[in-house]
Structures are given as C-alpha cells and as structure tokens.
Amino acid sequence: MRIRNTTLLFSLALLLLSCQKDDNTFEKQGPEIQPLVPVESFRQDRGREVNLSFELRAISGLGALQVLKDGEPYDNIDFPADDLIFQYDFNYLVEELPDGTALNFTLELTDQLGATAEPFTFEVIVGPPFDITDETIAGTEVKVITGRINRDILLEAQHTYLINGLVSVEDNSTLTIEPGTTILMRTFNGTEDSRLAITRGCRIIAEGTKDSPIVFTSQGILDGTAAWGDWGGIFVYGNAPTNQAAVVFEEGFTYGGNNLGESSGSLRYVRIEYAGKSDADGIQLYGVGSGTQIRYLQVWNCFDNGIRFKGGGADIKYVVVTDHGAYGLWAEHGWRGRGQFLLFQTSIAATIIPVNFNNIARSLELRNDASNFELEPRTYTYISNVTMIGNGSTDADGTRRGFRVRRGAMGLFHNMIATNYPDDAVRVEDVATERLDDGTMEIGNIRSWSNKTNYDELAADYFLPDPDFNLSEEPVPGITPGNFVGSVPSPFNPAADARFGNWFTPAPYIGAVENEANDWTADGSWCKNQDGTIR
C-alpha cells in the first residue's frame, strides 16, 4: 500500500523554506516502523503461516527495507522516491523445526536521505499458539485458555473455562460451545482486559437452549466481586461489506469484504454479563454477514454499548439489553440486517455534572456515515416490535435518549414503545424530503410517553401529525420503568407486509413482549431481571 503525494512534498518544501529564517532549521522526521498490532513474539505451529503487518513512514520518502532472519537476508524492498507510507505485510511459513525453536526477525528501514529507522525486532516461536491449562480460583477448578486458537475446538459443559486476556480464533477455525457452558473472563487491574475475538473467516457456534444457556461472565462471580466493566467483550469479524473500505482494520483485526450472506456462526440462548471495559462493547459484530444466526441473546449489566454493528447484514431476533451504560444497540457503516422483538431497559444513573458522555447515548441508534450521509452501502434496516425503557423522565435524571435515526441511516420501523427517557425518546433526522414522501424512511405504530420529549425533529414534524403513521403519546397499560411486559394491538403486522418479508414472526401489536402468556423472556432460564434473578 503506497502513498505518492507530490502536493504534500511541495508543501513540505515551502514549509522548509519558511522555517529557515533567523537561522532556524526545519528538520524532517526520520523514518519509522510501526506494527499494526503490537508484537514482541509470535507463536505458530509448523506448516502454518505467520502474517504480520507494519506501517513504514518517511517524510523524506522511503528508501529501502531489509528483513533479516537470524541475521541473514530474508526479504527486501527498494521504494520509489515519492513513497511516503507503505504497509508491509510480513509472511513466513513455519518450517519443520522442534517446538520451542525461536527465530529472530529484524526489520531495517532507510529513507531517501540515508537516515535509518530504529530497527524493529520480533521472534517467531515454533509450537502451538494457544494453551489450555488447569487452575483453581476461589475453590473452583477452571480451564484457562490463553493465546490464538488456530484449530477447531469444543468447549464442553462439564468444564468451566476462563478466557485469559485476548483470546482469538484464527486460521479459518471454528469455536463450538456446548449448551450450559460457562466461560469466565479474567479480570485485571488497570486498562488490560479479557476479550474473545472471532477473526475473519472463522466461526463461533454457541447454541445453548432455553434451560441450558451459554454464559460469558466475569471471573468475579466465583468470589462475589463481579461488577459491570470487569472485562472487554466479544468481537466477531466477518467478510460482509461495510461502507468504510473494502477491508477495515480495527481493534487488532481486519473485517469486511463482498460476501453479504457469509456466516460467522450462530449465537442462540447466550447471555453476556459484566462486560464493557476499555471502550469494548458487550458484543461487536463487524462486517458480519446475514448467514450469521443471532437469537435469544441477552447483554446484561454492561458498562459500555450492549451490541454494536459496523456494516454487514446479520439479523437479530429475541434480544434483551438490560442496564446498558451507553447505547443499547448501535448500528452504522452500512448495516443491512433486520430486527424483531428487541427489548432495552436501563436504570443506570445518569449525571449531568460531572458530564457522563455515555448518558447522551440511546437505547437504539442507527447511523450511516458522519461525513457522507449518502455513502453506499447505506445503513438500511427493517425493525419491528421494540420496547425501550429509560432511566428517568426529567432533566434531573440526566440526558439519556431512546430511539434515534441519523446521519443518512434509514429503514422501516414499526410497533415500538419508548418511555421514561430524560431527553428525546423518538427522533429522526438527516433524511431528505423525497425519501420520506416515497416511503423509503418510515416510522409507524409507536407509543411514546412520559419522556422529556416524546417526539423530536422529523418524528415530530413529519410523522406525528399524519394519522396514517399512528404515532401516539398515550401510554401502554402495564408498562412501567420496572416492567416491560405488555402491548396494545397494532394495525401493522410485519409478517403480512411484503416489504418486511417472511423472516418476521406474526406480531400485530406495539411492543416487544405481547403479554405474560407470550413472554419469551421468561421461557426458560436464559434471561435475567435487572436485580440479577432469573426470569
């Protein structure tokens, strides 16, 4: 990846001349080698590849790169004079050497003026890149997983597992988890956190049952010290498109591609607890395709966002986000999935002074792109049957909001409840008039009440005055800050609307949970109340 920019070089020349008055000399920055992911040693099995990427920079122009293996030449590149930045992808196929063999690699870089970067050295160690060891924590025997999983593995319900730091699934491998399995996450002081990453091309098969859910939780449950924000989250990287780039690099891994229907696996009857440390979300789905199955998922007591989509097309159904510190669900960058039966409930205390920026978050937020609202593929979704309950209805409660569509995102949104928010509960903006008039963007059959502002922007100015959209400020009987079970009949049934399609379940009512007889959150032991008891 090269950048040739003669305009930049000309501007730097002018800057050099302007800085030479009064005997002041402008010194050009020397060449630099920066790994895209921090690395000191990399363990890999015989016969498998080591793939690392480095960013090379030189304001005077890149000169030459030499790579040494145990002091001997391994690779080299001579750059054109106008290359300022280059992404070097290092590849090495591990040879048939004994486990534990250490190979030293050094990157040496010079620029066009002959200046030399500080050499970058790392080692490749031959052997399995992950370990599963036994440990006893607070009287409980656990199997501790560390490193990079580069083969298919099964986590069995008869064991309790602990993720130690960053554990990634790589090399097109599949992580399968049996129903009823508990996966603990190691807690650390300071900024370090534990997280699970399913990298691009890999899959997670986490299919619990309603009575034997799969639980990702804090190590602190073993000694009673568990707290929200104890660990990072689950990251899933797929091959589906985003509108940011053909391939995007984020949080140490790449995602994106051209396969909207790809599958990164399945999550069913899964609960994620005490996550959200270090700006991680409960679960992040980056460029994850529509072949990925997500049903009966709860994110409980999460310090940051509950669920985050960046691009892709994964659908979600029967999802509960309970006590989210930031956004409940935040989707952007070309997400084209669908959603039905979505429930958001938070009582997290909000503060205005000192400012807590998480409190300006929404329970449900849709965006396209901040700099280009029209960027394709556009964030466009079909969502029905949603209940959103906030943490208070006045300024004294903070600034938390309910549902917001902005920055060019659009879709069809129906059968929604929004109540108890200390700011706007239903807000639509950044949509051109023609997109409203032709039905490309639509909200309908919504009850929004007991909020500081029930409807705002286009929700108030365009949709609310038109009775065809059936927006109301009347409450739904039985819905309170502590109770989300209840609905009212709706003239809209998503399963009967040709625009929505047959993926949707018949549900001609406003709200996520119709009534006590049809309370899908209380069917089994997979879902928790706010107080931590099983529903």
DRENLUM-375288 format. One record per residue (C-alpha): residue number from 0; residue in three letters; x, y, z. Coordinates in steps of 0.5 Angstrom, whole numbers. Layout:
N
<pado NUM; ala; <X; Y; Z>>
...
//
This chain:
535
<pado 0; met; <0; 0; 0>>
<pado 1; arg; <4; 6; -2>>
<pado 2; ile; <2; 14; -2>>
<pado 3; arg; <5; 18; -7>>
<pado 4; asn; <4; 25; -6>>
<pado 5; thr; <7; 31; -10>>
<pado 6; thr; <3; 36; -7>>
<pado 7; leu; <5; 34; 0>>
<pado 8; leu; <12; 34; -2>>
<pado 9; phe; <12; 41; -5>>
<pado 10; ser; <8; 44; 1>>
<pado 11; leu; <14; 41; 6>>
<pado 12; ala; <19; 44; 1>>
<pado 13; leu; <15; 51; 2>>
<pado 14; leu; <15; 50; 10>>
<pado 15; leu; <22; 48; 10>>
<pado 16; leu; <24; 55; 6>>
<pado 17; ser; <19; 59; 11>>
<pado 18; cys; <23; 56; 17>>
<pado 19; gln; <30; 58; 15>>
<pado 20; lys; <29; 65; 17>>
<pado 21; asp; <33; 67; 23>>
<pado 22; asp; <38; 61; 23>>
<pado 23; asn; <32; 57; 25>>
<pado 24; thr; <33; 50; 21>>
<pado 25; phe; <27; 45; 20>>
<pado 26; glu; <29; 38; 21>>
<pado 27; lys; <25; 33; 17>>
<pado 28; gln; <22; 27; 21>>
<pado 29; gly; <26; 21; 21>>
<pado 30; pro; <24; 14; 18>>
<pado 31; glu; <19; 10; 23>>
<pado 32; ile; <17; 3; 23>>
<pado 33; gln; <10; 1; 27>>
<pado 34; pro; <7; -5; 27>>
<pado 35; leu; <-1; -5; 26>>
<pado 36; val; <-1; -10; 32>>
<pado 37; pro; <4; -10; 38>>
<pado 38; val; <8; -16; 37>>
<pado 39; glu; <15; -18; 41>>
<pado 40; ser; <14; -25; 40>>
<pado 41; phe; <9; -30; 36>>
<pado 42; arg; <8; -37; 37>>
<pado 43; gln; <6; -41; 31>>
<pado 44; asp; <5; -49; 29>>
<pado 45; arg; <10; -52; 24>>
<pado 46; gly; <7; -52; 17>>
<pado 47; arg; <3; -45; 19>>
<pado 48; glu; <4; -38; 17>>
<pado 49; val; <6; -32; 21>>
<pado 50; asn; <2; -26; 18>>
<pado 51; leu; <4; -19; 21>>
<pado 52; ser; <3; -12; 18>>
<pado 53; phe; <8; -6; 19>>
<pado 54; glu; <7; 1; 17>>
<pado 55; leu; <13; 4; 14>>
<pado 56; arg; <14; 12; 14>>
<pado 57; ala; <19; 17; 12>>
<pado 58; ile; <17; 24; 11>>
<pado 59; ser; <23; 25; 6>>
<pado 60; gly; <21; 19; 2>>
<pado 61; leu; <22; 11; 4>>
<pado 62; gly; <29; 9; 1>>
<pado 63; ala; <30; 1; 3>>
<pado 64; leu; <27; -4; 7>>
<pado 65; gln; <31; -10; 9>>
<pado 66; val; <28; -16; 13>>
<pado 67; leu; <33; -21; 17>>
<pado 68; lys; <32; -28; 19>>
<pado 69; asp; <37; -29; 25>>
<pado 70; gly; <42; -24; 22>>
<pado 71; glu; <41; -27; 15>>
<pado 72; pro; <37; -23; 9>>
<pado 73; tyr; <30; -26; 9>>
<pado 74; asp; <26; -20; 5>>
<pado 75; asn; <28; -13; 2>>
<pado 76; ile; <24; -8; -2>>
<pado 77; asp; <27; -2; -6>>
<pado 78; phe; <22; 4; -6>>
<pado 79; pro; <21; 10; -11>>
<pado 80; ala; <23; 16; -9>>
<pado 81; asp; <16; 19; -8>>
<pado 82; asp; <13; 14; -3>>
<pado 83; leu; <12; 17; 4>>
<pado 84; ile; <8; 11; 7>>
<pado 85; phe; <8; 4; 6>>
<pado 86; gln; <4; -2; 9>>
<pado 87; tyr; <9; -8; 9>>
<pado 88; asp; <6; -15; 10>>
<pado 89; phe; <10; -20; 13>>
<pado 90; asn; <9; -27; 11>>
<pado 91; tyr; <13; -33; 14>>
<pado 92; leu; <11; -41; 13>>
<pado 93; val; <14; -44; 20>>
<pado 94; glu; <19; -49; 18>>
<pado 95; glu; <19; -57; 21>>
<pado 96; leu; <23; -55; 27>>
<pado 97; pro; <22; -57; 34>>
<pado 98; asp; <17; -54; 39>>
<pado 99; gly; <20; -48; 42>>
<pado 100; thr; <25; -46; 37>>
<pado 101; ala; <26; -39; 37>>
<pado 102; leu; <27; -35; 30>>
<pado 103; asn; <29; -28; 31>>
<pado 104; phe; <27; -23; 25>>
<pado 105; thr; <29; -16; 24>>
<pado 106; leu; <26; -10; 20>>
<pado 107; glu; <31; -5; 18>>
<pado 108; leu; <29; 2; 14>>
<pado 109; thr; <32; 8; 11>>
<pado 110; asp; <30; 14; 8>>
<pado 111; gln; <32; 17; 1>>
<pado 112; leu; <37; 22; 5>>
<pado 113; gly; <40; 16; 8>>
<pado 114; ala; <37; 16; 15>>
<pado 115; thr; <36; 10; 19>>
<pado 116; ala; <30; 8; 23>>
<pado 117; glu; <30; 4; 30>>
<pado 118; pro; <30; -3; 28>>
<pado 119; phe; <24; -7; 30>>
<pado 120; thr; <26; -14; 32>>
<pado 121; phe; <21; -20; 34>>
<pado 122; glu; <21; -27; 35>>
<pado 123; val; <17; -33; 32>>
<pado 124; ile; <17; -39; 37>>
<pado 125; val; <15; -46; 34>>
<pado 126; gly; <10; -49; 37>>
<pado 127; pro; <2; -49; 39>>
<pado 128; pro; <0; -41; 39>>
<pado 129; phe; <-5; -43; 45>>
<pado 130; asp; <-5; -46; 52>>
<pado 131; ile; <-11; -49; 56>>
<pado 132; thr; <-9; -50; 63>>
<pado 133; asp; <-12; -52; 70>>
<pado 134; glu; <-13; -47; 75>>
<pado 135; thr; <-17; -47; 82>>
<pado 136; ile; <-20; -40; 83>>
<pado 137; ala; <-24; -39; 89>>
<pado 138; gly; <-25; -46; 90>>
<pado 139; thr; <-27; -47; 83>>
<pado 140; glu; <-23; -51; 78>>
<pado 141; val; <-23; -48; 71>>
<pado 142; lys; <-19; -49; 65>>
<pado 143; val; <-15; -43; 63>>
<pado 144; ile; <-15; -41; 55>>
<pado 145; thr; <-9; -37; 53>>
<pado 146; gly; <-7; -34; 46>>
<pado 147; arg; <-9; -35; 39>>
<pado 148; ile; <-14; -41; 37>>
<pado 149; asn; <-11; -44; 31>>
<pado 150; arg; <-16; -50; 30>>
<pado 151; asp; <-23; -53; 31>>
<pado 152; ile; <-24; -54; 39>>
<pado 153; leu; <-30; -55; 43>>
<pado 154; leu; <-32; -52; 50>>
<pado 155; glu; <-35; -57; 54>>
<pado 156; ala; <-41; -56; 59>>
<pado 157; gln; <-38; -61; 64>>
<pado 158; his; <-32; -56; 65>>
<pado 159; thr; <-32; -48; 67>>
<pado 160; tyr; <-27; -44; 62>>
<pado 161; leu; <-23; -38; 63>>
<pado 162; ile; <-21; -33; 58>>
<pado 163; asn; <-14; -30; 60>>
<pado 164; gly; <-13; -23; 56>>
<pado 165; leu; <-14; -23; 49>>
<pado 166; val; <-16; -30; 46>>
<pado 167; ser; <-17; -30; 38>>
<pado 168; val; <-20; -35; 34>>
<pado 169; glu; <-16; -35; 27>>
<pado 170; asp; <-14; -39; 21>>
<pado 171; asn; <-21; -41; 19>>
<pado 172; ser; <-22; -45; 25>>
<pado 173; thr; <-29; -46; 29>>
<pado 174; leu; <-30; -45; 36>>
<pado 175; thr; <-36; -49; 39>>
<pado 176; ile; <-39; -48; 45>>
<pado 177; glu; <-44; -54; 49>>
<pado 178; pro; <-50; -52; 52>>
<pado 179; gly; <-50; -50; 59>>
<pado 180; thr; <-42; -48; 59>>
<pado 181; thr; <-40; -42; 63>>
<pado 182; ile; <-34; -38; 60>>
<pado 183; leu; <-31; -33; 65>>
<pado 184; met; <-27; -27; 63>>
<pado 185; arg; <-20; -26; 67>>
<pado 186; thr; <-21; -19; 71>>
<pado 187; phe; <-15; -14; 71>>
<pado 188; asn; <-13; -8; 75>>
<pado 189; gly; <-11; -2; 70>>
<pado 190; thr; <-13; -2; 63>>
<pado 191; glu; <-12; -9; 61>>
<pado 192; asp; <-18; -13; 59>>
<pado 193; ser; <-20; -20; 57>>
<pado 194; arg; <-24; -21; 51>>
<pado 195; leu; <-26; -26; 45>>
<pado 196; ala; <-24; -25; 38>>
<pado 197; ile; <-27; -29; 32>>
<pado 198; thr; <-23; -27; 27>>
<pado 199; arg; <-25; -26; 19>>
<pado 200; gly; <-26; -33; 16>>
<pado 201; cys; <-27; -36; 23>>
<pado 202; arg; <-34; -38; 26>>
<pado 203; ile; <-37; -39; 33>>
<pado 204; ile; <-42; -44; 34>>
<pado 205; ala; <-45; -42; 41>>
<pado 206; glu; <-52; -45; 41>>
<pado 207; gly; <-55; -46; 48>>
<pado 208; thr; <-62; -48; 50>>
<pado 209; lys; <-67; -44; 54>>
<pado 210; asp; <-66; -48; 60>>
<pado 211; ser; <-58; -49; 59>>
<pado 212; pro; <-56; -42; 56>>
<pado 213; ile; <-49; -41; 55>>
<pado 214; val; <-46; -35; 59>>
<pado 215; phe; <-40; -31; 58>>
<pado 216; thr; <-39; -27; 65>>
<pado 217; ser; <-34; -24; 70>>
<pado 218; gln; <-29; -28; 74>>
<pado 219; gly; <-31; -24; 80>>
<pado 220; ile; <-38; -29; 80>>
<pado 221; leu; <-33; -34; 84>>
<pado 222; asp; <-32; -30; 90>>
<pado 223; gly; <-38; -25; 89>>
<pado 224; thr; <-34; -19; 87>>
<pado 225; ala; <-37; -19; 80>>
<pado 226; ala; <-38; -12; 77>>
<pado 227; trp; <-40; -8; 71>>
<pado 228; gly; <-34; -7; 66>>
<pado 229; asp; <-30; -13; 69>>
<pado 230; trp; <-28; -15; 62>>
<pado 231; gly; <-28; -13; 55>>
<pado 232; gly; <-33; -16; 50>>
<pado 233; ile; <-34; -21; 45>>
<pado 234; phe; <-31; -19; 38>>
<pado 235; val; <-34; -22; 31>>
<pado 236; tyr; <-30; -20; 25>>
<pado 237; gly; <-34; -22; 18>>
<pado 238; asn; <-33; -22; 11>>
<pado 239; ala; <-39; -18; 9>>
<pado 240; pro; <-39; -11; 6>>
<pado 241; thr; <-38; -4; 10>>
<pado 242; asn; <-38; 3; 7>>
<pado 243; gln; <-32; 5; 10>>
<pado 244; ala; <-27; 1; 6>>
<pado 245; ala; <-26; -6; 2>>
<pado 246; val; <-22; -8; 8>>
<pado 247; val; <-22; -5; 15>>
<pado 248; phe; <-17; -5; 21>>
<pado 249; glu; <-20; -4; 28>>
<pado 250; glu; <-18; -7; 35>>
<pado 251; gly; <-12; -11; 32>>
<pado 252; phe; <-16; -15; 26>>
<pado 253; thr; <-19; -14; 20>>
<pado 254; tyr; <-26; -14; 17>>
<pado 255; gly; <-30; -13; 11>>
<pado 256; gly; <-31; -16; 4>>
<pado 257; asn; <-36; -17; -1>>
<pado 258; asn; <-40; -23; 2>>
<pado 259; leu; <-46; -20; 5>>
<pado 260; gly; <-49; -27; 6>>
<pado 261; glu; <-43; -30; 10>>
<pado 262; ser; <-44; -34; 16>>
<pado 263; ser; <-39; -32; 22>>
<pado 264; gly; <-43; -37; 26>>
<pado 265; ser; <-49; -37; 31>>
<pado 266; leu; <-51; -35; 38>>
<pado 267; arg; <-57; -38; 41>>
<pado 268; tyr; <-59; -37; 48>>
<pado 269; val; <-53; -33; 50>>
<pado 270; arg; <-52; -29; 56>>
<pado 271; ile; <-46; -24; 56>>
<pado 272; glu; <-45; -21; 63>>
<pado 273; tyr; <-41; -15; 67>>
<pado 274; ala; <-37; -13; 60>>
<pado 275; gly; <-36; -6; 57>>
<pado 276; lys; <-29; -5; 60>>
<pado 277; ser; <-24; -1; 56>>
<pado 278; asp; <-29; 2; 51>>
<pado 279; ala; <-31; -5; 49>>
<pado 280; asp; <-38; -7; 48>>
<pado 281; gly; <-42; -13; 50>>
<pado 282; ile; <-41; -16; 43>>
<pado 283; gln; <-39; -12; 37>>
<pado 284; leu; <-41; -15; 30>>
<pado 285; tyr; <-36; -12; 25>>
<pado 286; gly; <-38; -14; 17>>
<pado 287; val; <-42; -20; 20>>
<pado 288; gly; <-46; -23; 14>>
<pado 289; ser; <-53; -25; 14>>
<pado 290; gly; <-52; -32; 15>>
<pado 291; thr; <-50; -31; 22>>
<pado 292; gln; <-55; -33; 27>>
<pado 293; ile; <-57; -29; 33>>
<pado 294; arg; <-63; -31; 37>>
<pado 295; tyr; <-64; -30; 44>>
<pado 296; leu; <-59; -26; 47>>
<pado 297; gln; <-58; -22; 53>>
<pado 298; val; <-53; -17; 55>>
<pado 299; trp; <-54; -16; 62>>
<pado 300; asn; <-50; -10; 66>>
<pado 301; cys; <-45; -8; 61>>
<pado 302; phe; <-41; -1; 62>>
<pado 303; asp; <-41; 1; 55>>
<pado 304; asn; <-45; -1; 49>>
<pado 305; gly; <-49; -7; 49>>
<pado 306; ile; <-49; -9; 42>>
<pado 307; arg; <-45; -6; 36>>
<pado 308; phe; <-46; -7; 29>>
<pado 309; lys; <-41; -4; 24>>
<pado 310; gly; <-43; -6; 17>>
<pado 311; gly; <-45; -13; 15>>
<pado 312; gly; <-52; -16; 15>>
<pado 313; ala; <-53; -20; 21>>
<pado 314; asp; <-60; -20; 23>>
<pado 315; ile; <-62; -21; 31>>
<pado 316; lys; <-69; -23; 34>>
<pado 317; tyr; <-71; -24; 41>>
<pado 318; val; <-65; -19; 44>>
<pado 319; val; <-65; -16; 51>>
<pado 320; val; <-60; -11; 53>>
<pado 321; thr; <-61; -10; 61>>
<pado 322; asp; <-58; -4; 64>>
<pado 323; his; <-53; -1; 59>>
<pado 324; gly; <-49; 4; 61>>
<pado 325; ala; <-48; 7; 54>>
<pado 326; tyr; <-52; 5; 48>>
<pado 327; gly; <-56; -1; 48>>
<pado 328; leu; <-56; -2; 40>>
<pado 329; trp; <-51; 2; 36>>
<pado 330; ala; <-51; 0; 28>>
<pado 331; glu; <-47; 4; 23>>
<pado 332; his; <-43; 4; 17>>
<pado 333; gly; <-48; 0; 12>>
<pado 334; trp; <-51; -5; 17>>
<pado 335; arg; <-57; -8; 13>>
<pado 336; gly; <-59; -13; 18>>
<pado 337; arg; <-66; -14; 21>>
<pado 338; gly; <-69; -14; 28>>
<pado 339; gln; <-75; -16; 31>>
<pado 340; phe; <-77; -17; 39>>
<pado 341; leu; <-72; -12; 42>>
<pado 342; leu; <-72; -10; 49>>
<pado 343; phe; <-68; -5; 52>>
<pado 344; gln; <-68; -3; 60>>
<pado 345; thr; <-64; 1; 64>>
<pado 346; ser; <-64; 4; 70>>
<pado 347; ile; <-56; 6; 70>>
<pado 348; ala; <-56; 13; 74>>
<pado 349; ala; <-54; 19; 69>>
<pado 350; thr; <-50; 25; 71>>
<pado 351; ile; <-50; 32; 68>>
<pado 352; ile; <-45; 35; 73>>
<pado 353; pro; <-40; 32; 72>>
<pado 354; val; <-41; 30; 65>>
<pado 355; asn; <-42; 23; 63>>
<pado 356; phe; <-42; 22; 56>>
<pado 357; asn; <-45; 15; 56>>
<pado 358; asn; <-51; 19; 58>>
<pado 359; ile; <-52; 22; 52>>
<pado 360; ala; <-53; 15; 49>>
<pado 361; arg; <-59; 12; 46>>
<pado 362; ser; <-62; 5; 47>>
<pado 363; leu; <-63; 4; 40>>
<pado 364; glu; <-59; 8; 35>>
<pado 365; leu; <-58; 8; 27>>
<pado 366; arg; <-53; 12; 23>>
<pado 367; asn; <-50; 11; 16>>
<pado 368; asp; <-43; 16; 16>>
<pado 369; ala; <-41; 22; 19>>
<pado 370; ser; <-38; 25; 13>>
<pado 371; asn; <-42; 23; 8>>
<pado 372; phe; <-50; 21; 9>>
<pado 373; glu; <-51; 18; 2>>
<pado 374; leu; <-45; 13; 3>>
<pado 375; glu; <-46; 6; 0>>
<pado 376; pro; <-48; 1; 2>>
<pado 377; arg; <-53; 5; 6>>
<pado 378; thr; <-55; 3; 13>>
<pado 379; tyr; <-62; 1; 12>>
<pado 380; thr; <-66; -4; 16>>
<pado 381; tyr; <-73; -7; 18>>
<pado 382; ile; <-74; -7; 25>>
<pado 383; ser; <-81; -8; 29>>
<pado 384; asn; <-83; -10; 36>>
<pado 385; val; <-79; -6; 40>>
<pado 386; thr; <-80; -4; 48>>
<pado 387; met; <-75; 2; 50>>
<pado 388; ile; <-75; 4; 58>>
<pado 389; gly; <-70; 9; 60>>
<pado 390; asn; <-68; 11; 67>>
<pado 391; gly; <-72; 17; 68>>
<pado 392; ser; <-76; 23; 65>>
<pado 393; thr; <-73; 29; 67>>
<pado 394; asp; <-67; 33; 67>>
<pado 395; ala; <-65; 31; 74>>
<pado 396; asp; <-64; 24; 71>>
<pado 397; gly; <-59; 26; 66>>
<pado 398; thr; <-59; 26; 58>>
<pado 399; arg; <-61; 19; 56>>
<pado 400; arg; <-65; 18; 50>>
<pado 401; gly; <-69; 13; 47>>
<pado 402; phe; <-69; 12; 39>>
<pado 403; arg; <-65; 16; 34>>
<pado 404; val; <-64; 15; 27>>
<pado 405; arg; <-59; 20; 24>>
<pado 406; arg; <-53; 21; 19>>
<pado 407; gly; <-57; 18; 13>>
<pado 408; ala; <-59; 12; 16>>
<pado 409; met; <-66; 10; 14>>
<pado 410; gly; <-71; 4; 15>>
<pado 411; leu; <-78; 2; 16>>
<pado 412; phe; <-79; 2; 24>>
<pado 413; his; <-86; 0; 27>>
<pado 414; asn; <-89; -3; 33>>
<pado 415; met; <-85; 1; 38>>
<pado 416; ile; <-85; 3; 45>>
<pado 417; ala; <-81; 9; 48>>
<pado 418; thr; <-82; 11; 55>>
<pado 419; asn; <-78; 14; 61>>
<pado 420; tyr; <-73; 18; 58>>
<pado 421; pro; <-70; 25; 60>>
<pado 422; asp; <-69; 27; 53>>
<pado 423; asp; <-72; 26; 46>>
<pado 424; ala; <-75; 19; 46>>
<pado 425; val; <-76; 18; 39>>
<pado 426; arg; <-72; 22; 34>>
<pado 427; val; <-71; 22; 26>>
<pado 428; glu; <-66; 27; 23>>
<pado 429; asp; <-62; 28; 17>>
<pado 430; val; <-67; 25; 12>>
<pado 431; ala; <-69; 28; 5>>
<pado 432; thr; <-76; 30; 4>>
<pado 433; glu; <-76; 26; -2>>
<pado 434; arg; <-74; 20; 2>>
<pado 435; leu; <-80; 21; 7>>
<pado 436; asp; <-85; 22; 1>>
<pado 437; asp; <-83; 16; -2>>
<pado 438; gly; <-84; 11; 4>>
<pado 439; thr; <-76; 10; 4>>
<pado 440; met; <-76; 12; 11>>
<pado 441; glu; <-82; 11; 15>>
<pado 442; ile; <-83; 10; 23>>
<pado 443; gly; <-90; 8; 25>>
<pado 444; asn; <-95; 5; 30>>
<pado 445; ile; <-91; 8; 36>>
<pado 446; arg; <-93; 10; 43>>
<pado 447; ser; <-88; 15; 47>>
<pado 448; trp; <-90; 18; 53>>
<pado 449; ser; <-87; 20; 60>>
<pado 450; asn; <-81; 23; 57>>
<pado 451; lys; <-78; 30; 57>>
<pado 452; thr; <-79; 30; 49>>
<pado 453; asn; <-84; 24; 46>>
<pado 454; tyr; <-82; 26; 39>>
<pado 455; asp; <-77; 31; 36>>
<pado 456; glu; <-74; 33; 29>>
<pado 457; leu; <-78; 29; 23>>
<pado 458; ala; <-81; 25; 28>>
<pado 459; ala; <-85; 31; 31>>
<pado 460; asp; <-85; 35; 25>>
<pado 461; tyr; <-87; 30; 19>>
<pado 462; phe; <-89; 23; 22>>
<pado 463; leu; <-93; 25; 29>>
<pado 464; pro; <-98; 30; 25>>
<pado 465; asp; <-100; 25; 20>>
<pado 466; pro; <-105; 20; 23>>
<pado 467; asp; <-103; 15; 18>>
<pado 468; phe; <-97; 13; 22>>
<pado 469; asn; <-101; 12; 28>>
<pado 470; leu; <-96; 15; 33>>
<pado 471; ser; <-99; 17; 40>>
<pado 472; glu; <-97; 20; 46>>
<pado 473; glu; <-102; 15; 50>>
<pado 474; pro; <-99; 10; 55>>
<pado 475; val; <-99; 3; 54>>
<pado 476; pro; <-102; 0; 60>>
<pado 477; gly; <-98; -4; 65>>
<pado 478; ile; <-91; -1; 62>>
<pado 479; thr; <-87; 2; 68>>
<pado 480; pro; <-80; 3; 69>>
<pado 481; gly; <-79; -4; 72>>
<pado 482; asn; <-84; -8; 68>>
<pado 483; phe; <-83; -9; 60>>
<pado 484; val; <-89; -14; 59>>
<pado 485; gly; <-95; -11; 56>>
<pado 486; ser; <-97; -9; 49>>
<pado 487; val; <-103; -6; 45>>
<pado 488; pro; <-106; -8; 39>>
<pado 489; ser; <-103; -5; 32>>
<pado 490; pro; <-106; -5; 25>>
<pado 491; phe; <-99; -7; 23>>
<pado 492; asn; <-96; -14; 22>>
<pado 493; pro; <-89; -15; 20>>
<pado 494; ala; <-90; -22; 17>>
<pado 495; ala; <-96; -19; 13>>
<pado 496; asp; <-92; -13; 10>>
<pado 497; ala; <-89; -15; 3>>
<pado 498; arg; <-83; -10; 5>>
<pado 499; phe; <-81; -14; 11>>
<pado 500; gly; <-81; -21; 8>>
<pado 501; asn; <-83; -28; 11>>
<pado 502; trp; <-77; -27; 16>>
<pado 503; phe; <-81; -24; 21>>
<pado 504; thr; <-86; -27; 26>>
<pado 505; pro; <-93; -25; 26>>
<pado 506; ala; <-94; -20; 31>>
<pado 507; pro; <-99; -15; 30>>
<pado 508; tyr; <-98; -11; 37>>
<pado 509; ile; <-94; -5; 39>>
<pado 510; gly; <-88; -7; 44>>
<pado 511; ala; <-83; -13; 44>>
<pado 512; val; <-87; -17; 49>>
<pado 513; glu; <-94; -18; 48>>
<pado 514; asn; <-97; -21; 55>>
<pado 515; glu; <-95; -25; 61>>
<pado 516; ala; <-98; -31; 57>>
<pado 517; asn; <-93; -30; 51>>
<pado 518; asp; <-87; -27; 55>>
<pado 519; trp; <-81; -30; 51>>
<pado 520; thr; <-76; -27; 56>>
<pado 521; ala; <-79; -32; 62>>
<pado 522; asp; <-79; -38; 58>>
<pado 523; gly; <-73; -42; 61>>
<pado 524; ser; <-67; -39; 65>>
<pado 525; trp; <-63; -36; 60>>
<pado 526; cys; <-65; -28; 61>>
<pado 527; lys; <-64; -24; 68>>
<pado 528; asn; <-68; -19; 71>>
<pado 529; gln; <-65; -12; 73>>
<pado 530; asp; <-63; -15; 80>>
<pado 531; gly; <-60; -21; 77>>
<pado 532; thr; <-65; -26; 79>>
<pado 533; ile; <-67; -31; 73>>
<pado 534; arg; <-74; -29; 70>>
//
